[in-house]
Amino acid sequence: MQNSATADPDFEVEGFLPLLIERLGSMYEGFVKLLPLLAVGLVVLILTWLLAKALSKLAGKAVRRSGSRRSLGELAATLTKVFVWILGLLTTATIVFPSLNPAAILSGLGIGGVIIGIAFQDTFQNFMAGVLIMLRKSMRVGDYIDAEGVEGRIEEINLRDTYLRRTDGELVIVPNNHLFENPVKVWTDPDFRRYEIVVGVAYDEDVDQARGVIQAAVNGLDLGPSGKDPQVFAREFGASSIDFTIRWWADPEPVGFHRTRDQVVAAIKRSLDEAGIEIPFPYRTLTFKEPLRLGREDAEAREAAE
């Protein structure tokens, strides 16, 4: 038979309220005891913020003063800030929760780090790629690069993305992992870059004479202080012409190619015209299955049909 006292709802409520009050009282006492620790932890966090801000600035300035690139200074500042915050958070956790110890926290961070690493794999790949890109000596802010069709001038390199400015003014934000895993052409790495075009002359022209005229034309141009003479080579037998390859060295900037190519093309065209050397149009030979009848009778027949 069921006990009437335990089945009474009033008895259950009267027994539950004291237990609830006791639990709330103990929680309140624990919170009051924890308040000094929370205050100390808050002070530690404020000090961590101030220290991270100050040390990151000092680290960035120290690296830049040593003559390193600006991106390396930003990297040193970021890593210093991350390191200080990790120490500050660990210190705060051990103060607020005295039962914790650094070994337990580090082991927990190890397991949590694996989980977070799997969840944010792409983010960490871009982070590590950003660090390695900043350490590169041959790619820096201000260089014009081309990576698998993505090209532009580097405006900023951070730990996740790289900002490229195209020649048409568009801004392209590229994940660092793309620049790290793919070949990157740094156009502005050398002081001068080699360019080339192809020019054809008619088969009736003298090859040696044409080469000399083209060579004299490009030799007379001011293409920059590269110290390297332009080169002219007979290239191949084209469909309608003997083709020559013209090579020269000039400013590696994109506008340098367009400016010097304009000079080279204009000078070659002018010199070949003055020498009477023909630059032929493409020739086409048309073959018909049946012979064409072109004459006065055909014209009269067409007029009669109309």
Secondary structure, 3 states (H helix, E strand, C coil): CCCHHHHCHHHHHHHHHHHHHHHHHHHHHHHHHHHHHHHHHHHHHHHHHHHHHHHHHHHHHHHHHCCCCHHHHHHHHHHHHHHHHHHHHHHHHHHHCCCCCHHHHHHHHHHHHHHHHHHCHHHHHHHHHHHHHHHCCCCCCCCEEEECCEEEEEEEECCCEEEEECCCCCEEEEEHHHHHHCCCEECCCCCCEEEEEEEEECCCCCHHHHHHHHHHHHHCCCCCCCCCCCEEEEEEECCCCEEEEEEEEECCCHHHHHHHHHHHHHHHHHHHHHCCCCCCCCCCCCCCCCCCCCCHHHHHHHHHHC
